[in-house]
Amino acid sequence: MFFNSSIIHFKSISLILAFFLFNVCRIAAQNEGNSTFTPSKKNFNFQELPFVFDLNYSIADKSLLTGGIELCLNSASYNKLFLGLGYGITNSYNGNYYGLPDIHLSYNTQYLLFVKGGTSTKHAYIVSGLTLFNMIDLGFGYSHPFSENKIPEIKGFTINTTFRFTNKPKKIYTQMKIM
């Protein structure tokens, strides 16, 4: 019973969040260069949004490989805020593989540090560590399951690696400044 209600709850939150973000991004893309936040008559161009494809691998008591998409919410700033949605696959439990949806928020500073928090239908996690130009994140954190003894259960200290791929490197990746 708990599992079915948590999936429905997660799906509804994800849909509301996706709808909200789509509209915020649409308005932000229309207002690029404007000092006020009012809708303009400029056509919305989906290709101008700074989307990032990410591949994440984390190891706690079980490993989890997650692929997804992130949206950079403040691409004009040196410090980047990424909101991501993805889907992960755990290694086997008694010969079975399990999939977990993932939603996360990652804050990467220009000083090579990041903090990331996220959740799935089974667990919540927080990770912090080093980022290399926002292309690769290497972190250490903790994962806690929502309920004990439910497969797949991901709990304990975790090591996390994230790779980001984008077609807009100047908006996403930290640029090196050479004197």
C-alpha positions as a Markdown table, in Angstrom:
| # | Residue | x | y | z |
|---|---|---|---|---|
| 1 | Met | 0.0 | 0.0 | 0.0 |
| 2 | Phe | 2.8 | 2.4 | 0.9 |
| 3 | Phe | 4.7 | 1.7 | -2.2 |
| 4 | Asn | 1.8 | 2.4 | -4.6 |
| 5 | Ser | 0.9 | 5.7 | -2.8 |
| 6 | Ser | 4.5 | 6.8 | -2.8 |
| 7 | Ile | 4.8 | 6.2 | -6.6 |
| 8 | Ile | 1.6 | 8.1 | -7.3 |
| 9 | His | 2.8 | 10.9 | -5.0 |
| 10 | Phe | 6.2 | 11.0 | -6.7 |
| 11 | Lys | 4.7 | 11.0 | -10.2 |
| 12 | Ser | 2.3 | 13.9 | -9.4 |
| 13 | Ile | 5.0 | 16.0 | -7.8 |
| 14 | Ser | 7.3 | 15.3 | -10.8 |
| 15 | Leu | 4.6 | 16.3 | -13.3 |
| 16 | Ile | 3.8 | 19.5 | -11.4 |
| 17 | Leu | 7.5 | 20.3 | -11.1 |
| 18 | Ala | 8.1 | 19.6 | -14.8 |
| 19 | Phe | 5.2 | 21.8 | -15.8 |
| 20 | Phe | 6.3 | 24.6 | -13.6 |
| 21 | Leu | 9.9 | 24.4 | -14.8 |
| 22 | Phe | 8.8 | 24.4 | -18.4 |
| 23 | Asn | 6.9 | 27.6 | -18.0 |
| 24 | Val | 9.6 | 29.3 | -16.0 |
| 25 | Cys | 12.2 | 28.3 | -18.7 |
| 26 | Arg | 9.8 | 29.5 | -21.4 |
| 27 | Ile | 9.4 | 32.9 | -19.8 |
| 28 | Ala | 13.2 | 33.2 | -19.0 |
| 29 | Ala | 14.1 | 32.4 | -22.6 |
| 30 | Gln | 11.7 | 35.0 | -23.9 |
| 31 | Asn | 13.1 | 37.6 | -21.5 |
| 32 | Glu | 16.8 | 36.9 | -22.2 |
| 33 | Gly | 18.5 | 40.3 | -22.0 |
| 34 | Asn | 15.5 | 42.2 | -20.5 |
| 35 | Ser | 16.1 | 43.6 | -17.0 |
| 36 | Thr | 12.4 | 43.1 | -16.0 |
| 37 | Phe | 10.7 | 39.8 | -15.8 |
| 38 | Thr | 7.7 | 40.4 | -18.1 |
| 39 | Pro | 6.7 | 38.3 | -21.1 |
| 40 | Ser | 7.9 | 39.6 | -24.5 |
| 41 | Lys | 6.6 | 38.9 | -28.0 |
| 42 | Lys | 9.7 | 37.0 | -28.9 |
| 43 | Asn | 9.1 | 33.4 | -30.0 |
| 44 | Phe | 10.0 | 30.7 | -27.6 |
| 45 | Asn | 13.0 | 28.6 | -28.8 |
| 46 | Phe | 13.4 | 25.3 | -27.0 |
| 47 | Gln | 16.9 | 24.8 | -28.4 |
| 48 | Glu | 18.2 | 27.9 | -26.5 |
| 49 | Leu | 17.6 | 26.4 | -23.1 |
| 50 | Pro | 20.8 | 25.1 | -21.4 |
| 51 | Phe | 19.9 | 21.4 | -21.1 |
| 52 | Val | 22.5 | 19.0 | -19.9 |
| 53 | Phe | 22.6 | 15.2 | -20.2 |
| 54 | Asp | 24.0 | 13.5 | -17.2 |
| 55 | Leu | 25.3 | 10.1 | -16.3 |
| 56 | Asn | 25.6 | 9.4 | -12.6 |
| 57 | Tyr | 27.1 | 6.4 | -10.8 |
| 58 | Ser | 26.8 | 5.9 | -7.1 |
| 59 | Ile | 27.8 | 3.2 | -4.7 |
| 60 | Ala | 26.2 | 2.7 | -1.3 |
| 61 | Asp | 25.3 | -0.8 | -0.1 |
| 62 | Lys | 24.3 | -1.4 | -3.8 |
| 63 | Ser | 25.4 | 0.5 | -6.9 |
| 64 | Leu | 23.1 | 2.6 | -9.0 |
| 65 | Leu | 23.6 | 3.8 | -12.5 |
| 66 | Thr | 21.4 | 6.8 | -13.4 |
| 67 | Gly | 21.0 | 8.6 | -16.7 |
| 68 | Gly | 18.9 | 11.7 | -17.1 |
| 69 | Ile | 18.6 | 15.4 | -18.1 |
| 70 | Glu | 19.4 | 18.5 | -16.1 |
| 71 | Leu | 18.4 | 22.0 | -16.6 |
| 72 | Cys | 20.8 | 24.8 | -15.6 |
| 73 | Leu | 18.5 | 27.3 | -13.8 |
| 74 | Asn | 21.1 | 30.1 | -13.7 |
| 75 | Ser | 23.4 | 29.8 | -16.7 |
| 76 | Ala | 24.5 | 33.4 | -16.6 |
| 77 | Ser | 26.0 | 33.0 | -13.1 |
| 78 | Tyr | 29.4 | 31.6 | -12.1 |
| 79 | Asn | 27.8 | 29.4 | -9.6 |
| 80 | Lys | 25.5 | 26.9 | -11.3 |
| 81 | Leu | 22.2 | 25.4 | -10.1 |
| 82 | Phe | 21.1 | 22.2 | -11.8 |
| 83 | Leu | 17.7 | 20.6 | -11.5 |
| 84 | Gly | 17.6 | 17.1 | -12.9 |
| 85 | Leu | 15.3 | 14.2 | -13.6 |
| 86 | Gly | 16.5 | 10.7 | -14.4 |
| 87 | Tyr | 16.0 | 7.0 | -14.2 |
| 88 | Gly | 18.5 | 4.6 | -12.5 |
| 89 | Ile | 19.1 | 0.9 | -12.5 |
| 90 | Thr | 20.4 | -1.0 | -9.5 |
| 91 | Asn | 22.7 | -4.0 | -9.6 |
| 92 | Ser | 21.0 | -7.3 | -9.0 |
| 93 | Tyr | 19.0 | -8.4 | -6.0 |
| 94 | Asn | 18.6 | -12.2 | -6.3 |
| 95 | Gly | 19.0 | -12.0 | -10.1 |
| 96 | Asn | 16.5 | -9.1 | -10.5 |
| 97 | Tyr | 17.3 | -5.5 | -11.5 |
| 98 | Tyr | 15.3 | -2.6 | -10.3 |
| 99 | Gly | 14.6 | 0.8 | -11.8 |
| 100 | Leu | 14.3 | 4.0 | -9.7 |
| 101 | Pro | 13.2 | 7.4 | -10.9 |
| 102 | Asp | 15.4 | 10.2 | -9.6 |
| 103 | Ile | 14.9 | 14.0 | -9.1 |
| 104 | His | 17.8 | 16.1 | -7.7 |
| 105 | Leu | 19.1 | 19.6 | -7.2 |
| 106 | Ser | 22.8 | 20.3 | -7.5 |
| 107 | Tyr | 24.6 | 23.6 | -6.6 |
| 108 | Asn | 28.0 | 23.9 | -8.1 |
| 109 | Thr | 30.3 | 26.8 | -7.1 |
| 110 | Gln | 33.0 | 28.4 | -9.3 |
| 111 | Tyr | 35.5 | 27.3 | -6.6 |
| 112 | Leu | 35.4 | 23.5 | -7.5 |
| 113 | Leu | 32.8 | 22.5 | -4.8 |
| 114 | Phe | 29.3 | 21.2 | -5.1 |
| 115 | Val | 26.4 | 20.0 | -3.0 |
| 116 | Lys | 23.6 | 17.8 | -4.4 |
| 117 | Gly | 20.4 | 16.5 | -2.8 |
| 118 | Gly | 17.9 | 14.2 | -4.4 |
| 119 | Thr | 15.3 | 11.6 | -4.0 |
| 120 | Ser | 13.7 | 8.6 | -5.6 |
| 121 | Thr | 10.6 | 6.5 | -4.7 |
| 122 | Lys | 12.8 | 4.4 | -2.3 |
| 123 | His | 15.4 | 6.7 | -0.8 |
| 124 | Ala | 16.7 | 10.3 | -0.3 |
| 125 | Tyr | 20.4 | 11.3 | -0.5 |
| 126 | Ile | 22.8 | 14.2 | -0.1 |
| 127 | Val | 26.3 | 14.3 | -1.6 |
| 128 | Ser | 29.0 | 17.0 | -1.6 |
| 129 | Gly | 32.5 | 17.1 | -3.0 |
| 130 | Leu | 34.6 | 18.4 | -5.8 |
| 131 | Thr | 33.5 | 19.5 | -9.3 |
| 132 | Leu | 35.8 | 19.8 | -12.2 |
| 133 | Phe | 34.5 | 22.7 | -14.4 |
| 134 | Asn | 30.9 | 21.4 | -13.9 |
| 135 | Met | 31.8 | 18.5 | -16.3 |
| 136 | Ile | 32.6 | 15.9 | -13.6 |
| 137 | Asp | 31.4 | 15.8 | -10.0 |
| 138 | Leu | 33.2 | 13.5 | -7.5 |
| 139 | Gly | 31.4 | 13.4 | -4.1 |
| 140 | Phe | 30.8 | 11.6 | -0.9 |
| 141 | Gly | 27.5 | 11.6 | 1.0 |
| 142 | Tyr | 24.7 | 9.6 | 2.7 |
| 143 | Ser | 21.6 | 7.8 | 1.4 |
| 144 | His | 18.7 | 6.9 | 3.6 |
| 145 | Pro | 15.8 | 4.7 | 2.6 |
| 146 | Phe | 12.1 | 5.6 | 3.2 |
| 147 | Ser | 11.3 | 2.2 | 4.6 |
| 148 | Glu | 13.4 | -0.6 | 6.0 |
| 149 | Asn | 13.7 | -4.0 | 4.3 |
| 150 | Lys | 12.0 | -3.0 | 1.0 |
| 151 | Ile | 13.8 | -4.1 | -2.1 |
| 152 | Pro | 15.7 | -2.2 | -3.5 |
| 153 | Glu | 17.1 | -0.7 | -0.3 |
| 154 | Ile | 19.8 | 1.8 | -0.8 |
| 155 | Lys | 21.3 | 3.1 | 2.5 |
| 156 | Gly | 24.5 | 4.2 | 4.1 |
| 157 | Phe | 27.5 | 6.2 | 3.0 |
| 158 | Thr | 27.7 | 6.7 | -0.7 |
| 159 | Ile | 30.4 | 7.6 | -3.3 |
| 160 | Asn | 29.1 | 9.5 | -6.3 |
| 161 | Thr | 30.4 | 10.4 | -9.7 |
| 162 | Thr | 28.5 | 12.5 | -12.3 |
| 163 | Phe | 29.4 | 13.2 | -15.9 |
| 164 | Arg | 27.7 | 16.1 | -17.7 |
| 165 | Phe | 27.4 | 16.5 | -21.5 |
| 166 | Thr | 25.9 | 19.5 | -23.2 |
| 167 | Asn | 25.9 | 21.3 | -26.6 |
| 168 | Lys | 26.2 | 24.7 | -24.8 |
| 169 | Pro | 29.6 | 24.4 | -23.1 |
| 170 | Lys | 30.1 | 28.2 | -22.5 |
| 171 | Lys | 26.8 | 28.4 | -20.6 |
| 172 | Ile | 27.3 | 25.3 | -18.5 |
| 173 | Tyr | 31.0 | 24.5 | -17.9 |
| 174 | Thr | 33.2 | 26.7 | -15.8 |
| 175 | Gln | 35.7 | 28.6 | -18.1 |
| 176 | Met | 39.3 | 28.8 | -17.2 |
| 177 | Lys | 40.7 | 32.3 | -16.9 |
| 178 | Ile | 44.2 | 32.7 | -18.1 |
| 179 | Met | 45.9 | 36.0 | -17.3 |
